[in-house]
Amino acid sequence: MQLTGAEIVIECLKEQGVDTVFGYPGGAILNVYDELYKHSDEITHILTSHEQGAAHAADGYARATGKVGVCFATSGPGATNLVTGIATAYMDSIPVVAITCNVGVALLGKDSFQEIDIAGITMPITKHNYIVKDVNDLADTIRKAFVIAQTGRPGPVLIDIPKDVTANKTEYVPEKITSVQPSEDICREDLDHALAMIRDSRKPYIFVGGGAVLSGASKELYEFVKKVDAPVTDSLMGKGAFPGTDDLYTGMLGMHGTKTSNYGVSECDLLIVLGARFSDRVTGNAKKFASHAKILQFDVDAAEMNKNVLIDEGVIGDLKVVLSQINKELEQQDHAEWITKIRDYKEKYPLTYHPEGLTGPYVVEEIYRQTEGKAIIVTEVGQNQMWAAQFYKYTEPRTLLTSGGLGTMGYGLGASLGAKMGRPDKVVVNVAGDGCFRMNMNEIATAVRHNIPIIQVVVNNHVLGMVRQWQDLFYGQRYSATVLNDAVDFVKLAEAMGAAGFRATSREEFQEIFAKALQLGKPVVIDCQIDSDEKVWPMVAPGAAISEAFDEHDLNNK
């Protein structure tokens, strides 16, 4: 069967079960888009307003579904506009395949119109990338890209295809694709050491990271927690892997984690780390992190062992496989005295916020109440992100989608479009600050164009909230370039792009508006006016130990 390169691209996507692609066309990728047009009944294309939105949408689709997200872009600026989205996926280990097209092979390296070495640019932010100069290599390259994106620690892969390769023909042989399965090969000696450490511990704490979500290990994790009989904390990326409503759950760890989790991890004698990478936002001062504990780390990526924090023992392997094995061999443990102490901390140090007026935490709690905790929550970055992590209780994996590693402002709206396309059965809410929303708010037009009924909540304090919080606490209240108090009207903006727009200035207004948004079945923007000086509490100062977490009450008592 003789096919062009463009036809091979589409046939290979169909082989992989791809049903949705996010992208933006241009001259170099025209052949692929022409072929996509002929298969529009099999593959839905979402035309975003900007290529960055396409990359974030592919990422959101992957996070929400567990499948590989796919985005398209043309050469030059089309390709470079994907870079932030690719880097976002790379930092959070999200399986995305980005397909770009370039100038013809003969024009490569000659500063041709809209030519860029996108493979060179993205080398540090992809698991692997390719430039395919021979159409005979194209099908195998695409198939390899999907395997690499999903194998071991997931991540993005880029394929760059010169335009003449998309036009050239070769023999295409269809293949039946089998799903990528995790390796069952776990070092027996490492497992034995892990089991011994767990059995010897009197004050264990379990720290859950994004690897627990990516490996689909929620069931095994729940069984493991109950067998170890230990309190559980998580990272931003780990939310939902273990239910946030469970009695053993103590809230997030780190800079804006709960005092309970920060104090408990600082006092435990064994920290069991499941698919987490010891980010600086989690550890605070790494030299003082969990200083009374032995550290046992389970991770699929050997490079994460002893990278940021020195550990005592590690087990390398897929978390679902590792926990399955340990659950078979571990006897029921009993740590009643330790758990009672941690429960006392939970009662003594609950998350609180100001009891009056419209606030970020109130907005998130009301979203939780009205969605009954069953929505997919997407966030931007900053205060909005932390409030969404603190005050919404995640009981299932893949229900909090957020840029954890790169901290990408402008991520959430594109990601929410991808999430809704991948999970149309779910209510999808993007929680944003006004600073983040401004960055890629053009994707509201995409939501309207394709009738993707996401709910965009803007927690609008007219400042860059998290940066202002740091300026307030550590920079002598010098608010350099963080005030956004201008004439931009998000309600009019939403209406101008064809969405429904509402403004809430009180709790009662937000309750009523959000209930209406849930019923409208169309893209909605809700502008929530909150105070400029509202802060995220608790907090750990930069360079401090997590045991030094403080809140507004502590600050006022100083």
C-alpha positions in Angstrom: 0.0 0.0 0.0 1.8 3.1 -1.3 1.0 6.2 0.9 2.3 9.7 1.3 4.1 10.7 4.5 1.0 12.8 5.5 -1.2 9.7 5.0 1.2 7.7 7.1 1.0 10.2 9.9 -2.8 9.9 10.1 -2.8 6.1 9.7 -0.3 5.8 12.5 -2.4 8.0 14.8 -5.4 5.8 14.1 -3.3 2.7 14.9 -2.5 4.3 18.3 -6.2 4.9 19.0 -5.8 8.7 18.8 -9.3 10.3 18.7 -8.4 14.0 19.3 -5.6 16.2 18.1 -5.0 19.8 19.2 -3.2 22.2 16.8 -2.8 25.1 14.5 -2.0 24.7 10.8 0.6 26.5 8.6 2.4 26.1 5.3 4.9 23.3 6.3 2.2 21.1 7.8 -0.4 21.7 5.1 -0.1 18.2 3.7 -0.9 16.6 7.1 -3.9 18.9 7.6 -5.2 18.1 4.1 -5.1 14.4 5.0 -6.6 15.1 8.5 -9.6 16.8 6.7 -10.3 13.5 5.0 -10.4 11.6 8.3 -12.4 14.2 10.3 -15.0 11.5 11.2 -12.3 9.4 12.9 -10.0 12.1 14.5 -11.4 15.3 16.0 -9.2 18.3 15.5 -9.4 21.2 18.0 -8.2 24.4 16.4 -6.7 26.4 19.3 -6.2 30.1 19.4 -2.4 29.7 19.9 0.0 26.8 19.6 0.8 27.0 23.3 -2.9 26.4 24.0 -2.6 23.2 21.8 0.4 21.9 23.7 -1.4 22.5 27.1 -4.6 20.9 25.7 -2.7 17.8 24.7 -1.2 17.7 28.2 -4.6 18.2 29.9 -6.1 15.4 27.7 -3.2 13.1 28.7 -3.5 13.9 32.5 -7.3 13.5 32.5 -7.4 10.2 30.5 -4.1 8.5 31.0 -3.7 8.3 27.2 -1.1 10.0 25.1 -2.0 13.6 24.1 -1.2 14.8 20.6 -0.6 18.2 19.2 0.3 19.6 15.8 2.2 22.7 14.8 3.8 24.1 11.7 7.4 25.1 11.3 9.2 28.1 12.8 7.1 30.2 15.2 4.4 27.5 15.2 6.9 25.0 16.5 8.5 27.4 19.0 5.1 28.3 20.4 4.8 24.7 21.6 8.0 24.9 23.7 6.4 26.1 27.0 3.8 23.4 26.7 6.3 20.7 26.0 8.5 21.8 28.9 5.4 21.8 31.2 4.7 18.2 30.2 8.3 17.2 30.6 8.6 18.5 34.2 5.5 16.7 35.3 6.2 13.4 33.3 3.1 13.7 31.0 3.0 11.5 27.8 2.5 13.9 24.9 3.5 13.4 21.2 4.1 16.7 19.5 4.2 16.6 15.7 5.7 19.5 13.8 6.6 19.9 10.2 9.6 21.8 8.8 10.9 23.2 5.6 12.0 20.6 2.9 15.1 18.5 3.5 17.1 20.5 0.9 16.3 23.8 2.8 17.3 22.6 6.2 20.1 24.6 7.8 19.9 27.5 5.3 17.8 30.0 7.3 14.9 29.3 5.1 11.5 31.1 5.7 10.0 29.8 8.9 12.8 27.3 9.5 13.9 26.5 13.0 15.8 23.6 14.5 12.9 22.5 16.8 14.6 19.2 17.5 17.7 21.0 18.9 15.6 23.5 20.8 13.5 20.8 22.5 16.3 18.3 23.2 16.5 19.2 26.9 12.7 19.1 27.5 11.7 15.9 25.7 12.3 12.3 26.6 13.4 11.9 23.0 12.9 13.7 19.7 13.3 13.0 16.0 13.7 14.7 12.7 12.5 12.3 10.0 14.3 13.0 6.7 13.3 9.8 4.9 9.6 8.8 4.4 10.6 5.1 4.8 11.5 5.8 8.5 8.3 7.7 9.3 5.9 5.0 10.4 8.4 3.3 12.7 9.4 6.6 14.2 5.8 7.5 15.1 5.3 4.1 16.6 8.5 4.4 18.7 7.5 7.9 19.8 4.3 6.6 21.3 6.1 3.7 23.1 8.8 6.1 24.5 6.2 8.6 25.7 4.5 5.9 27.8 7.3 3.6 28.9 8.8 3.8 32.4 8.6 7.4 33.5 6.3 9.0 30.9 7.1 12.2 29.1 6.8 14.2 25.8 8.3 13.2 22.5 8.7 15.5 19.5 8.7 14.4 15.8 9.7 17.0 13.2 8.9 16.1 9.6 10.2 18.1 6.6 7.4 19.1 4.2 8.7 17.0 1.3 8.7 13.9 3.5 5.0 14.5 4.1 4.5 14.5 0.2 6.9 11.6 -0.6 5.4 8.0 -0.9 6.5 4.7 0.4 5.1 1.3 1.2 3.0 1.4 4.4 2.3 -1.8 6.3 -0.4 -1.5 9.1 0.5 -2.8 12.5 -1.7 -3.9 15.4 -0.5 -1.9 18.4 -0.3 -3.5 21.8 -0.5 -1.4 25.0 2.6 -0.6 26.8 2.9 -2.7 30.0 5.2 -1.9 33.0 8.1 -4.1 33.7 7.6 -6.7 36.4 11.3 -6.9 37.1 11.9 -5.7 40.7 15.1 -6.3 42.6 14.3 -8.9 45.3 17.0 -7.7 47.7 15.6 -4.1 47.5 12.1 -5.4 48.3 13.4 -7.4 51.3 15.1 -4.2 52.7 12.0 -2.2 52.2 9.8 -4.8 54.0 12.3 -4.9 56.9 12.3 -1.1 57.2 8.5 -0.9 57.3 8.3 -3.7 59.9 10.9 -2.0 62.1 9.2 1.4 62.0 7.2 2.8 64.9 6.3 6.2 63.4 6.0 5.8 59.7 4.7 8.5 57.3 3.7 7.9 53.7 4.4 10.6 51.1 2.6 10.2 47.8 3.8 11.9 44.6 2.7 12.1 41.0 4.1 8.7 40.2 1.2 7.1 42.0 -1.2 8.9 39.7 0.8 8.1 36.5 1.2 4.4 37.3 -2.5 3.9 38.1 -1.6 2.6 41.6 -4.5 4.1 43.6 -6.0 0.7 44.6 -2.6 -0.8 45.6 -1.7 2.4 47.4 -4.9 2.3 49.5 -4.3 -1.3 50.5 -0.6 -0.4 51.3 -1.6 2.6 53.5 -4.1 0.5 55.5 -1.5 -2.3 56.0 1.2 0.0 57.1 -1.3 1.9 59.3 0.4 5.2 58.7 -0.7 8.8 58.0 -0.5 10.0 54.4 0.6 13.3 52.9 1.0 14.1 49.2 2.6 16.5 46.8 0.7 18.8 44.4 1.1 16.2 41.7 0.1 13.3 43.9 -3.4 14.6 44.8 -6.3 12.1 44.4 -4.1 9.0 44.3 -5.1 8.5 47.9 -8.5 9.9 48.9 -8.4 13.3 50.5 -11.4 12.4 52.6 -9.8 9.5 54.3 -9.1 9.7 58.1 -5.4 8.9 57.6 -4.9 11.8 55.1 -3.3 14.9 56.6 -3.1 17.3 53.6 -0.3 18.5 51.3 3.4 18.6 52.3 5.8 21.5 51.9 5.9 25.3 51.4 2.1 25.6 51.5 1.3 22.2 53.1 -0.6 21.7 56.3 1.2 22.1 59.6 0.1 18.5 60.4 1.9 17.1 57.5 5.0 19.3 57.9 5.3 18.6 61.6 4.5 14.9 61.2 7.1 14.3 58.5 9.6 16.2 60.6 9.0 13.8 63.5 8.5 10.4 61.8 11.1 7.7 62.0 10.4 6.3 58.5 9.3 8.4 55.5 8.0 6.1 52.7 8.2 8.1 49.5 6.0 6.8 46.6 6.7 8.3 43.2 7.8 11.7 44.3 11.0 13.6 43.4 11.7 15.7 46.5 11.0 19.1 44.9 12.4 22.1 46.7 8.8 23.2 47.2 8.2 20.0 49.2 11.5 19.8 51.2 12.2 23.4 52.2 15.7 23.2 53.5 16.8 19.8 52.2 19.5 19.4 54.9 16.8 19.6 57.6 14.1 17.6 55.7 12.8 14.6 57.7 15.9 14.7 59.7 14.7 12.2 62.3 13.7 9.6 59.7 15.1 6.9 57.6 13.9 7.5 54.0 12.6 4.7 51.8 11.9 5.7 48.2 9.9 3.8 45.5 10.3 5.3 42.0 10.4 4.1 38.4 13.3 6.4 37.6 16.6 5.5 39.2 17.9 9.1 38.5 15.5 10.3 41.2 17.3 8.3 43.9 19.7 10.5 46.0 19.2 13.4 43.6 17.7 16.1 46.0 17.6 14.2 49.3 19.9 11.3 50.4 17.8 8.2 51.0 18.5 5.1 53.1 16.9 2.5 50.7 15.2 2.6 47.3 13.2 0.3 45.2 13.3 1.0 41.4 10.2 0.0 39.5 6.7 0.8 38.4 4.8 1.8 41.6 1.8 -0.3 40.9 4.0 -3.4 40.5 6.1 -2.6 43.5 3.1 -2.0 45.8 1.4 -5.1 44.5 4.4 -7.2 45.5 4.8 -5.6 48.9 1.1 -5.9 49.7 1.3 -9.6 49.2 4.2 -10.0 51.7 3.6 -7.3 54.4 1.7 -8.3 57.5 -0.8 -5.9 59.1 1.0 -3.2 61.1 -0.3 -1.3 64.1 0.7 2.3 64.9 -2.2 3.4 66.9 -0.2 5.7 69.3 1.5 7.5 66.4 -1.7 7.9 64.5 -3.4 9.3 67.6 -0.7 12.0 67.8 -1.1 12.9 64.2 -4.9 13.1 64.6 -4.3 15.5 67.5 -2.3 17.7 65.2 -5.1 17.6 62.6 -7.5 18.9 65.2 -5.1 21.5 66.5 -3.9 22.8 63.1 -6.8 22.8 60.6 -6.7 24.8 57.4 -8.7 28.0 58.0 -9.6 31.2 56.2 -11.3 34.5 56.9 -14.9 33.8 57.8 -16.4 36.8 55.9 -16.5 38.0 52.4 -15.6 36.4 49.0 -12.2 34.7 49.3 -10.2 32.3 47.2 -10.6 29.4 49.7 -14.3 30.0 49.9 -14.6 29.9 46.1 -12.8 26.6 46.0 -14.8 25.1 48.9 -18.1 26.2 47.2 -17.0 24.6 43.9 -16.3 21.4 45.9 -19.7 21.5 47.5 -21.6 22.1 44.3 -19.7 19.5 42.3 -19.8 17.0 45.2 -16.1 16.6 44.8 -16.5 14.9 41.5 -15.2 17.5 39.1 -11.9 17.7 37.3 -10.2 20.8 38.7 -7.6 22.5 36.5 -5.5 25.3 37.9 -3.2 28.0 36.8 -0.1 28.8 39.0 0.2 30.8 42.2 -2.3 31.5 45.0 -5.2 30.0 43.0 -3.3 26.8 42.6 -2.5 26.5 46.3 -6.1 27.2 47.3 -7.4 24.6 44.9 -4.9 22.1 46.3 -5.8 22.9 49.9 -9.6 23.3 49.9 -10.9 20.8 47.3 -10.8 17.2 48.5 -9.6 15.0 45.7 -10.8 11.4 46.0 -9.8 10.1 42.6 -6.6 10.3 40.5 -6.5 12.5 37.4 -8.9 15.0 38.9 -6.4 17.8 39.7 -4.5 19.0 36.6 -1.9 21.6 37.4 1.6 22.6 36.3 3.7 21.4 39.3 7.3 21.4 38.1 7.5 24.2 35.6 4.9 26.4 37.3 3.4 27.6 34.0 1.1 30.6 34.2 -1.4 30.3 31.3 -1.5 26.5 31.5 -4.9 25.9 32.9 -7.3 27.1 30.2 -5.8 25.1 27.4 -5.5 22.1 29.7 -9.1 22.3 30.7 -10.1 22.1 27.1 -8.1 19.0 26.7 -9.5 17.5 29.9 -13.1 18.1 28.8 -12.5 16.6 25.3 -10.9 13.5 27.0 -13.6 13.3 29.8 -16.8 14.8 28.5 -18.7 13.1 31.3 -16.9 15.3 33.9 -17.5 18.8 35.0 -14.3 20.7 34.2 -13.4 23.9 36.1 -10.3 25.9 35.6 -9.4 27.9 38.7 -7.2 30.9 37.7 -5.8 34.1 39.1 -6.4 37.2 37.0 -2.6 37.4 36.1 -2.6 33.8 34.8 -5.9 34.2 33.0 -4.6 37.1 31.0 -1.8 35.0 29.5 -3.9 32.7 27.4 -7.4 33.9 27.8 -7.7 33.8 24.0 -8.5 30.1 24.4 -12.0 31.1 25.6 -12.6 31.6 21.8 -11.5 28.0 21.3 -14.0 26.8 23.9 -16.8 28.7 22.1 -15.7 27.7 18.6 -15.9 24.0 19.5 -18.6 24.3 22.1 -16.5 22.9 24.9 -18.4 23.7 28.1 -15.7 24.4 30.6 -16.2 26.7 33.6 -13.5 29.4 33.9 -13.3 30.8 37.5 -11.1 33.9 37.8 -10.0 34.6 41.4 -9.5 38.3 40.7 -7.5 40.2 43.2 -6.1 42.7 40.6 -2.5 41.8 41.5 0.0 39.0 40.8 -1.1 37.4 44.1 1.7 35.0 45.0 4.5 37.4 44.0 2.8 40.2 46.0 2.6 37.8 49.0 6.4 37.4 48.8 6.9 41.1 48.3 4.7 41.7 51.4 6.5 39.2 53.6 10.1 39.4 52.4 10.5 42.5 50.2 9.4 45.3 52.5 6.0 45.7 50.8 7.7 47.0 47.6 5.1 46.0 45.1 7.2 46.2 42.0 5.3 45.3 38.8 2.6 43.2 40.5 -0.4 45.5 40.5 -2.9 44.8 37.7 -5.6 47.3 38.7 -6.5 48.4 35.2 -9.7 48.6 33.0 -9.8 45.1 31.7 -13.4 43.7 32.1 -13.4 39.9 32.1 -17.2 39.7 31.8 -17.2 41.8 28.6 -14.2 39.9 27.3 -16.0 36.6 27.8 -19.1 37.9 26.1 -17.1 39.4 23.2 -15.7 35.9 22.6 -19.1 34.3 22.7 -19.0 32.8 26.2 -21.3 33.6 29.2 -19.7 36.1 31.6 -20.6 36.8 35.2 -19.2 38.8 38.1 -19.4 37.8 41.7 -18.5 40.2 44.6 -20.1 38.2 47.5 -20.5 34.6 48.6 -24.2 34.6 47.8 -23.5 35.9 44.3 -20.9 33.2 43.6 -23.1 30.4 44.9 -25.9 31.5 42.6 -23.7 32.1 39.6 -21.7 28.8 39.9 -25.0 26.8 40.2 -26.2 28.5 37.0 -22.9 27.8 35.2 -23.2 24.1 36.0 -26.6 24.1 34.2 -25.8 26.3 31.2 -23.9 23.7 29.1 -21.6 26.3 27.5 -18.3 28.0 28.2 -18.6 30.3 31.2 -16.3 32.9 32.7 -16.9 33.9 36.4 -15.0 37.0 37.6 -14.7 36.7 41.4 -13.6 39.9 43.0 -11.4 39.3 46.1 -9.1 41.3 48.3 -5.6 42.1 47.0 -3.9 41.2 50.2 -5.4 37.7 50.8 -2.6 35.2 51.4 -2.0 31.5 51.2 -1.5 30.0 54.7 0.4 28.1 56.1 3.7 29.0 54.6 7.4 28.0 54.9 9.8 30.8 54.3 12.5 30.2 51.6 15.5 28.3 53.0 13.6 27.3 56.2 12.8 23.8 57.3 9.2 22.6 56.8 9.0 22.2 60.6 9.1 26.1 60.7 5.7 26.5 58.9 3.8 29.5 60.0 0.4 31.1 59.4 -1.3 34.5 59.8 -1.8 33.8 63.6 1.9 33.1 64.1 2.9 36.2 62.1 0.6 38.4 64.2 2.0 37.0 67.4 5.6 37.7 66.4 
